[in-house]
Amino acid sequence: MRVLIALGGNAMTGPGGDASTESQQKAISLACEPLADLIVDGHDIVLTHGNGPQVGNLLVKNEMAASEVPPVPLDWCVAQTQATIGFTIQNALSAALLSRGVHRGIAALVTRTVVDIDDPAFRRPTKPIGRYLPRERAQQLIDHGQHWQDRGERGWRRVVASPTPIEVLDVATMSALVTSGHVVIAAGGGGIPVARAADGTLRGVEAVIDKDLTATVLARSLAVDVLLIATDVSHVMVDFGTPQARALEQISARELREHAHAGQFGSGSMGPKVEAILGFVNGGGQRAVITSLDRIADGVSGVYGTVVESARA
Amino acid sequence: MRVLIALGGNAMTGPGGDASTESQQKAISLACEPLADLIVDGHDIVLTHGNGPQVGNLLVKNEMAASEVPPVPLDWCVAQTQATIGFTIQNALSAALLSRGVHRGIAALVTRTVVDIDDPAFRRPTKPIGRYLPRERAQQLIDHGQHWQDRGERGWRRVVASPTPIEVLDVATMSALVTSGHVVIAAGGGGIPVARAADGTLRGVEAVIDKDLTATVLARSLAVDVLLIATDVSHVMVDFGTPQARALEQISARELREHAHAGQFGSGSMGPKVEAILGFVNGGGQRAVITSLDRIADGVSGVYGTVVESARA
């Protein structure tokens, strides 16, 4: 089967989102073990991944070095994380495959995702990113045109636009690479946000795109059989934190949608993941799964995790 | 013809190596005009590029933000520049092609280059990189294990290992993409340096690889017809700065080698470019050219620039 795996932060950072080089390498090496098993099982794999803590670090560097080096915009920061995470996955996944006696080409593609410059998200930035700062320092950055919000006792935090992904570019390239036997790493961090001008040209824009929503767009355009969102929990939960808490296993898209409407899922955490798998199945996809990284083989088979399948399946 | 173009710093930065976002975008947009002409002419193009000023900026950020964010190693910095330069070329080249009524897939690959961990360059770092610092600050970084050199009145500068490139990875992937009609951007900044351990696994190493020497390795393994090194001068010069100064046009590999032995070319500037084109032709390549960016079409045809051809041609 052709499978798109979206790796969450826990597959790429240490505890608490520690994005040091060593923590990233260690987490990615661990993540590549179940991925290698999936490849050995004969599945065709496309990988995409988040980058929140990594972009956060780059923004701090931008800011602290601004007196010496011109800061780069957010789209550039996203690009930077695609390459560092991409080549670290290449090294770790080829090592995991080698230990299983398997060799596969692993292509890491710098990937752009088109957003609409008129997306309302640009007028009302809501996605918190980077480190907390005291009010006075935040005010200086607000004076430079950035948006910052008072986040309570931890201080102020920058908020940026998180527009809806419309199209992931170079899908035909990815598809050709998968067909020819490659593992493809693409659209990391939701893709580098670009907007299309009236004349058809593309330019980078200051935004970050939710990686799970991009995964849906990518899964649909790649026509994968399974979209699997790998995270740090085995199942989506309802009534979380109450005595009635229960894990969702096989569930219909209609029922999952009802839970979402009832406000069961956090807007910054499980909410986008649930929207992503609903978007895939409602758009004609066969099977979408949310589960933990160590159980992705069973998740792909549809026997573990929170699994939504199309009525046709 | 299949052509590998190696873009120098002037194709990607403003005057004096200015690597601000705007300067990079402007320089790359200009560079993409002659590249688009070459593609419209029907040539299959692989692009590689330098990244010196860009890596320099990242090192400054590493250093100035070290109290808040763990610095990333040099291989990570190289990776970061592959993605930012890669997607900027994708945007600019697709715009230049669009204005000519042409659409081509443009794949930007995160690319690793294998070096030998026993390369003597690791014991004796010689490649200057990043900004100049006063002696006291350099000493602090020396105490942290870095190598810095007194460069005279401008101050001290970091020197890093620049090992010989042995193999560019994922060449089969690039070749398949070119064959299927893609423009490929690969091995930027000489490639992300990785070393192969005894068990066959790869890991990143702290180094930068000369992009022109990597271009030779890539040109040979891709079996391109022409290797063209695009720079800011129209020809390689001998007796430069004297009344006898003259431009080299069509020249045999033997004669060019003699000029190199006679010390005609600077070790940090034209020297590696001359070594690169000699390496390509002496290794069986058909035509290698050094010329300015605006004349690459004539360079590829062998009618302009400093042109070395194999005896077979």
Interface residues (C-beta under 8 A of the other chain):
Chain A: A19 S20 T21 N57 V60 K61 N62 E63 M64 A65 E68 V69 P70 V72 P73 D75 W76 A79 Q80 Q82 A83 T84 G86 F87 T88 Q90 N91 S94 A95 L98 G105 I106 A107 A108 L109 V110 R112 R131 D170 A172 T173 A176 L177 S180 H182 I185 I192 V194 D199 G200 T201 L202 R203 G204
Chain B: A19 S20 T21 N57 V60 K61 N62 E63 M64 A65 E68 V69 P70 V72 P73 D75 W76 A79 Q80 Q82 A83 T84 G86 F87 T88 Q90 N91 S94 A95 L98 G105 I106 A107 A108 L109 V110 R112 R131 D170 A172 T173 A176 L177 S180 H182 I185 I192 V194 D199 G200 T201 L202 R203 G204
